[in-house]
Amino acid sequence: MASSQSFTILYFASSRDAASGLSSESIPLPAGTDSITVKEAVKLITVRHGEKIEKVLNTAGLAVNLEYVDLEEELAGKAETRVKAGDEVAVIPPVSGG
């Protein structure tokens, strides 16, 4: 669980590989804020992990507190889901089955 002024990112499958092998990490909210948008959270993740995670995020699903968000809508500014202190954000790459 994240501290009182941070949120937790959960990385699954290829997103874990792109995040230097981390299964999760706590990311502090910017000073003076009590929440950020999903778009801002994606930017923080990308700054931390670079091009590898950016490629994964191009096809991944994202969930905030177990609720999927439409990442395309969020990044286009057509939706504005807020991520608050203590929230969990999951990066869920597409999976294939056989």
C-alpha positions in Angstrom: 0.0 0.0 0.0 1.3 3.5 -0.8 2.1 6.1 1.8 -0.3 8.9 2.5 1.0 11.1 -0.2 1.8 8.6 -2.9 0.0 6.0 -5.1 1.1 2.5 -6.1 1.7 1.3 -9.6 1.4 -2.5 -10.2 3.2 -3.9 -13.2 2.2 -7.1 -14.9 3.8 -9.3 -17.6 5.7 -7.2 -20.1 5.1 -4.0 -18.2 7.1 -5.6 -15.3 10.0 -6.2 -17.6 9.8 -2.6 -19.0 9.8 -1.3 -15.4 13.2 -2.8 -14.6 11.7 -6.0 -13.2 9.6 -4.2 -10.6 6.2 -5.8 -9.7 5.1 -2.5 -8.0 6.4 0.8 -6.9 5.2 3.7 -4.9 5.2 7.1 -6.7 4.8 10.3 -4.7 2.2 12.8 -5.8 3.7 16.1 -6.9 4.1 18.6 -4.0 1.0 20.5 -3.1 -1.4 18.2 -4.9 -3.9 15.7 -3.5 -4.5 14.0 -6.9 -3.4 13.8 -10.5 -5.0 12.7 -13.7 -4.3 9.3 -15.3 -2.6 11.2 -18.1 -0.2 12.8 -15.5 0.3 9.4 -13.9 1.3 7.9 -17.3 3.8 10.7 -17.8 5.3 10.0 -14.3 5.7 6.3 -15.2 7.2 7.1 -18.6 9.7 9.6 -17.1 10.8 6.9 -14.6 11.1 4.0 -17.0 11.6 5.5 -20.5 10.9 4.2 -23.9 10.4 0.6 -22.9 7.4 1.3 -20.7 6.1 3.8 -23.2 5.9 1.1 -25.8 4.1 -1.2 -23.4 1.6 1.6 -22.5 0.7 2.0 -26.1 -1.1 -1.3 -26.0 -1.8 -1.9 -22.3 -4.9 -1.6 -20.3 -4.9 0.6 -17.2 -7.0 0.1 -14.1 -7.4 2.5 -11.2 -8.5 0.8 -8.0 -9.6 -2.3 -10.0 -11.7 -0.2 -12.4 -10.5 -0.2 -16.0 -10.1 3.3 -17.6 -10.1 4.1 -21.3 -6.5 5.0 -21.7 -7.0 6.4 -25.2 -9.7 8.8 -23.9 -7.6 9.7 -20.9 -4.5 10.5 -23.0 -6.6 12.5 -25.5 -8.0 14.6 -22.6 -11.6 13.4 -23.2 -11.8 11.8 -19.8 -10.1 12.8 -16.6 -10.0 10.0 -14.0 -8.2 11.1 -10.9 -5.5 9.2 -9.1 -5.3 10.1 -5.4 -3.0 9.2 -2.5 -3.3 5.6 -1.6 -4.8 4.5 -5.0 -3.5 1.6 -7.0 -2.9 1.9 -10.7 -2.3 -1.4 -12.6 -0.6 -1.6 -16.0 -2.0 -4.6 -17.7 -0.5 -5.5 -21.1 -2.6 -7.5 -23.6 -2.4 -11.3 -23.1 -2.7 -14.1 -25.6 -4.0 -17.5 -25.0 -3.6 -20.8 -26.7 
